[in-house]
Amino acid sequence: MSDSVTSLDQSDAAADTLTGGPRRGRGRTRGRVRGAAPLPLLLPALVGLAFLLLPLLALLVRAPWRSLPQQLTKPEVWQALRLSLFSATAATAVCLLLGVPLAWLLARTEFPGRGLVRALVTLPLVLPPVVGGVALLLALGRNGVAGKLLDSWFGITLPFTTAGVVVAEAFVAMPFLVISVEGTLRAADPRYEEAAMTLGASRFTAFRRVTLPLIAPGIAAGSVLAWARALGEFGATITFAGNFPGRTQTMPLAVYLALQSDPDAAIALSLVLLAVSIAVLAGLRDRWMTAGTS
């Protein structure tokens, strides 16, 4: 008996050594190798960290802190900021209206070509934004595939308008929402919906009363990511909607324009966008930490 216990202890010790420490379940830590990083890994890691942080530190060091309040109270700055906040919020609403049902379709239904549809949905993530803007022009422009019908039937013209800004931002931001919500739907237990339907609820009622509350954190996280992506959109916006102050000039476009004539204003606007990005990361930190430790 004592030999068996000794053997088990030796096996546990060997497993603990291989996993970098004691295993969870007996008051021990599981599966993490701790200690000093080897030099061939430490050096490129530090270089990578410096590569990512140096531009942000340069932005903070070169920021015109004394004139920052004056820069941020300029009429054109507030104009671009108001337009950016409005268009990003409207684009997020469009993403919610269309993206949540699309995510449910991809997560909960089986149909031929579902993998292809998922690939097409995520295509704007890797598509160059300028190419997305050109594609929007060809589709929704005045002479586009669908744009000419909108113009002739309803008198709706999207390019170079505020509505065009919303469309461009929704096009590039929706995949972030769809991916987040689809992942949450796949993690949610479908038996709750099935139980609701066995009690007489329709599939839509089960979705509205059972599924939506379950996936609310995923929807919130996807909405924040989509909003942040829409706020920072540049390429598709300038290609499809142009750069008209007060109508289509959002914050990123204002930064680009100010950099050519007023670098201090460009830095001030960049600081605003940087603050928004940090706020988004802070808001999603708990979700990411929970996902990383599960």
N, C-alpha and C positions, 0 to 999 in steps of 0.2 A: 504493500500500500504506500509506504513511504517512498519507494522507488518511483511509483506512478506519479505521486505529487511532485517529486523532484523533477521528473521528466516534463511534467506540465509547466512547472515554473521555468525550466530552461527553455521550453518552447515559447512561452510568453516573453521571456527576456530577449530571445532571438528575434521574435516578431517586433518587440518594442524597439530593438536596435535598428531593424530594417525600416521601420516606419518613423524613426526619429524621436521616439518617446513612448511613454505608456499609452495604452489604448483606452478609448472611452468605454464606459460601461462598468469599470471597476475603479472609478475615481481617478482615471488616467486620461491623458490626452491622446488623440488618435491622429495618425497619418500626417504629421507635419515634421519636416526635417529642418531643424534649427541649428544655428551656429554661424560662424564667419563665412561669408560668401567667398568662393574661390576667385582669385584675381582675374582670370580670363573672362569671368562673368561680371565681376564688379566694375571693371573699367568701362566696358561698353554700356553697362546700365547707367553709370554716372554721366557718360557722354550723352546718352539718350535723354536723361532727365534734364541736363543742361540745355539740350537742343529744344526741348519743349518749353522750358521755363524762361529762357533768356529773352525771347521776343516779348513775353508778357511783362517781365521785369523792366525791359527797356521802355515799354509803353508807360509804365508807372514812373520810371525815373525821369523821362522826358516830358511828362505831362505838365501843362502850364497850371499848376495848382493855384497860383495867386489870381490868375485871370479866369479860372474855371467857372465860377458863378456867372461872370459876364458872358463867357462863351455859351453857356447853356441857356441863358435867357435871351439870346438872339431870336428874333421872330422866325427866321428860316429854320432854326434848330427845333423850336417847338412845333413848327408846322410839320417837319419831317417826323418828329417823335409822335405827334398825334396820329398822323397817317399810318405810321408803322404799327402803333398799338391797335388802331382800328382794323387795319387790313389783316394783321396777324390773328386777332381775335375772330374776325369774320371767317378767315380761312380755316381756323380750328373748328368753328361751328360747322362748316361744310365738311371737314374731315370726319367729325363725329356723326353727322347725318348720313354720310355715305360709307364711312370706313367701318363703323361698328357692324352694320349688317354684312358688309363684305368679309370682315374677319369671322363672323359667325358662319357664313357660308363656307369658308375655307376650313374651319375647324370642326363643324358639326355635320356636314353633308358630304356624301360621296357622289362624284359625277365624273364622267370622262374628261380627261385633260385638266384635272385639278392642279397637278404639278405645274403645268404650263401657265395656268392662270396665276398661281402663286408667284411664279418667276416674273410674269408681266407686271404684277402688282408691285413687286420690289424693284423693278427696273429703274424707276426714278432715283433710287438710292445711289446707283452707280453711273447713271447717265449724266454726262456733263450738263450743268444747268443751262448753258447757252443752247445746247442741242434741244433741251426740253422747251426752251422758249421758241426756237424755230419750229418745232413740232406743233406747239400750240398755235402759232401763226398759221401754219398750213391747215390746221384743223378748225380753228375758231376765228381766223381772220376774216375780213370782209369778203374775200374771195376763197376762203377755206372750204373744206369738205362740208363741215356743218355750219360754219360761220355765215356763208351766203344764204343759207336757209333761215337762220336766225335774223339776218338783216332784212330779207325780203318778206318773211312771214310776220315777224314781230317787231321789226325795226330796232333790234338789239345789236349794238356794236360793242365788242369787248376790248379789242386792242387799244392801247394808249388811253385807257380810262382807269378809274379807281377799281371798278369791278374787275378789270383785267389784272390788276395787281393781286386781288383776292384769288382769282383763278390760278395765276402763276404760282402763288405761294401754296395754295391747296394742292396743286399738282406735285410739288416737291416734298410737301410735308406729310401727305396722307400715308405713305408707306410706313412711317414711324408709328403712327397710331395703329395701323392694321397689324403690324408685327407684334406690337405690345399686347393688343387685345386678343389676337389669335393665340399667342402663347399662354395668356391667362385662361382662355377658354379651354385649351387642351389640358391645362393643369386642374381645372375645375371638374368635380365629379358629375358626370351626366345623369347619374341615378336620381339626383334631386329633381331634375326636369322630368324624368320618366315617372317618378312618383307623383308629381303634380298632374301629369297627363292622365295617369290611371285614376286620379280622383276627379276627373272630368274637365280639367283645364285644357284649353286649346294650346297648340304649340306656341303661338304668339303670346298668350297669357302666361304660359310657363316661362317664356323668355323674359317677359316684362316684370313678372312678380318674383321669379326665382333666380334666373340666370344673371340679370343685370345687377342685383345687389351683390351676388357672389363675385362678379368680375369688376366691381366698381373701382378697386385700387388699380387694376390694370388699365382701365379706361382713363383714370386720372393721370397715371404716369404717362400713357401714350399721348394724352392731350397736352401735357406740359412739354413733352419732347416735340410734338408737332408745332406747338405755339412758338417755341424757341427756334425751331428750324425755319418757320415762316418769317419770324422777325428778322432773321439773318440772311434771308434769300436775296441774291443779287443778280445772278446771270439770267435766269428765266424772266425775272421781273423787267430788267432793262431791255431785254430782247422783245418781249411780248407787250409790255406796257409803256416802255420809254422812260424818260427821266424829266418829267414836267413838275416843277415846284408847285406844291399845294394840291396836285392831282395824282401823280404817280411817283413822286420822289420820296422814297422811304429812307430810313436811317442809313443802310449800307450804301445806297446811291448817293446820299448826301456826304458820307465820308469820302467816297471816291471823288466827288466833285470838289469838296473842300480841300482835299489833299493837293490839288493843283494850284490853288490860289491862297488858301489860309490853312497851313498845317496845324496851327493850334486848335482851330475849330474841328479839324479832322480827328485830332487826338482826343478832344473832349467828347466827341460823338462816339469814338471807339471805346472810351472809358465807360460810357453808358451801356453799350452793348456788352462789354466785359462784365459789368456788374450784373446785368440780367443773366448772363451765362452762369456766373457763380451762384446766383440765387436759384437757378434751375438745378444745378448740381447739388446744392444744399437741400433742396426740396426732395430730390430723388435719392439722397444718400441712404436713408433708412431702408428704402426698398432694395437698393443694390446690396447693402450690407446683409439684409435678411436673405436675399437670393444667394449671396456668396457663402453663407454659413449653413444653408439647408442641405 
